């Protein structure tokens, strides 16, 4: 499972805040994503349904963004990587839509909300597949992961950056992403 560690170096101009995540939840920060439903200036918002319950003569809608991203798969060029988790519940199973402060503290966005996606930077990443080496090429692997493996089953993985070291004892590796 991909996971970004706290050490990160990126510029805010390389962050895209226009897409919501579409896929199985929870999605962890560090997941490589591709565009699933493109962004349109005339259709940037969508109604996600009622907040929790619906009652007669009341409207309690949740709003979200219409443009969607999904975890990239083998052979696809990703747009970038998620900077925050996407989930609906906290560690106790309580719905985060009723506690936005807790969601912010957990660095989490709800499904349907815009999730920050970074396209370039240097990150300490946990969960790299294969055996990365300093100066080696980082590739987009299966299910939104980063791998050191060039491909499998006749499908070439897409190069997305460079490894700046090998895995440490905690399975972390420093990787420079440039998409």
C-alpha positions in Angstrom: 0.0 0.0 0.0 1.5 3.4 -1.0 2.1 5.9 1.7 3.8 9.3 1.6 5.9 10.0 4.7 6.1 13.5 6.3 9.3 14.5 4.4 8.1 16.2 1.3 9.6 19.0 -0.9 7.2 20.4 -3.6 6.0 23.7 -4.8 2.3 24.7 -4.5 2.2 25.6 -8.1 2.6 21.9 -8.9 -0.5 21.0 -7.0 -3.9 20.5 -8.8 -7.0 20.9 -6.7 -9.7 20.2 -9.3 -10.5 16.5 -9.1 -12.2 14.2 -6.7 -11.1 10.6 -6.2 -13.2 7.8 -7.7 -12.5 4.3 -6.6 -12.5 2.0 -3.6 -12.0 3.7 -0.2 -9.9 4.4 1.7 -7.3 5.7 -0.8 -4.0 6.5 0.8 -1.8 9.5 0.2 0.9 8.6 -2.3 -1.4 6.8 -4.7 -0.7 7.6 -8.3 -3.8 8.7 -10.1 -5.0 9.2 -13.7 -7.8 11.4 -15.1 -11.1 9.4 -15.2 -13.6 12.2 -15.9 -12.1 15.5 -17.2 -12.7 18.9 -15.8 -15.1 21.4 -17.5 -15.5 25.1 -16.6 -19.2 24.8 -17.1 -19.7 21.7 -14.9 -17.3 22.0 -12.0 -19.7 21.2 -9.2 -22.0 18.2 -8.5 -24.6 17.3 -6.0 -23.5 14.2 -3.9 -26.9 13.6 -2.2 -28.2 14.4 1.3 -25.8 14.7 4.2 -27.2 11.9 6.3 -31.0 11.7 6.2 -33.6 13.3 4.1 -36.8 14.8 5.5 -39.8 16.3 3.7 -39.6 19.9 2.8 -35.9 20.2 3.6 -32.8 20.2 1.4 -29.5 19.2 2.9 -27.2 18.5 0.0 -23.5 17.7 0.0 -21.6 19.4 -2.9 -18.6 18.0 -4.6 -16.5 18.4 -7.8 -17.6 16.7 -11.0 -14.1 15.9 -12.4 -12.7 12.6 -11.2 -9.4 10.8 -10.9 -8.8 7.1 -10.2 -5.8 5.0 -9.3 -3.6 4.5 -12.3 -2.8 1.0 -13.5 0.2 -0.7 -15.2 1.1 1.0 -18.5 -0.9 4.2 -17.9 0.6 7.7 -17.5 -0.5 9.1 -14.2 -1.5 12.8 -13.6 0.2 12.9 -10.2 0.1 11.5 -6.6 -2.5 12.1 -3.9 -1.2 14.4 -1.1 -4.1 13.4 1.3 -6.0 10.3 2.2 -9.5 9.9 0.9 -11.9 8.3 3.3 -15.4 8.5 4.8 -14.8 7.3 8.4 -12.2 7.9 11.1 -10.4 5.2 13.1 -13.6 4.6 15.2 -15.9 4.2 12.3 -17.5 7.6 12.8 -18.5 9.5 9.7 -16.1 12.4 8.9 -18.8 14.3 7.0 -20.2 15.3 10.4 -16.8 16.3 11.8 -14.8 18.3 9.2 -12.3 19.5 11.9 -11.3 15.8 12.5 -11.0 15.2 8.8 -8.6 18.2 8.5 -6.6 17.0 11.5 -6.3 13.5 9.9 -5.2 15.2 6.6 -8.1 13.5 4.9 -10.7 14.6 2.3 -14.1 13.0 1.9 -15.2 11.3 -1.3 -16.5 13.8 -3.8 -14.3 16.6 -2.4 -11.4 17.9 -4.3 -8.2 16.1 -3.3 -4.8 17.8 -3.8 -2.7 16.0 -6.5 1.0 16.9 -6.9 2.7 16.5 -10.2 6.4 17.2 -9.3 8.6 17.1 -6.2 10.7 15.1 -3.9 9.0 12.7 -1.4 9.9 10.0 1.1 7.7 7.1 0.0 6.9 3.9 1.7 5.7 0.9 -0.3 7.9 0.9 -3.5 7.9 -2.3 -5.4 11.1 -4.0 -6.5 14.6 -3.0 -5.4 15.2 0.7 -6.1 18.8 2.0 -6.4 20.1 5.5 -6.2 19.8 7.1 -9.6 17.4 4.4 -10.8 14.2 5.1 -12.7 10.9 5.2 -10.8 7.9 3.7 -12.7 4.2 3.8 -12.2 3.2 0.3 -11.1 -0.1 -1.5 -10.6 -2.9 -0.1 -8.4 -1.4 3.4 -8.1 2.0 2.3 -6.7 5.5 3.3 -7.5 7.9 0.5 -8.5 11.5 0.0 -9.6 10.3 -2.8 -12.0 10.2 -1.8 -15.7 7.1 -3.9 -16.5 5.6 -7.4 -16.7 3.5 -9.5 -19.0 4.5 -7.5 -22.1 3.3 -4.2 -20.6 5.9 -1.5 -20.0 5.6 0.6 -16.9 5.7 4.4 -17.4 8.7 6.3 -16.1 7.7 9.0 -13.6 10.9 10.0 -11.8 14.1 9.0 -10.2 15.0 7.2 -7.0 17.5 9.2 -4.8 18.5 6.2 -2.7 17.7 2.7 -1.8 15.1 1.4 0.7 16.0 1.9 4.3 15.2 -0.4 7.2 11.6 0.9 7.4 11.0 0.3 3.6 11.1 4.1 2.9 12.8 5.5 -0.2 13.4 9.0 -1.4 12.0 9.6 -4.9 11.9 12.6 -7.2 8.6 12.7 -9.2 8.4 14.7 -12.4 5.1 14.2 -14.3 
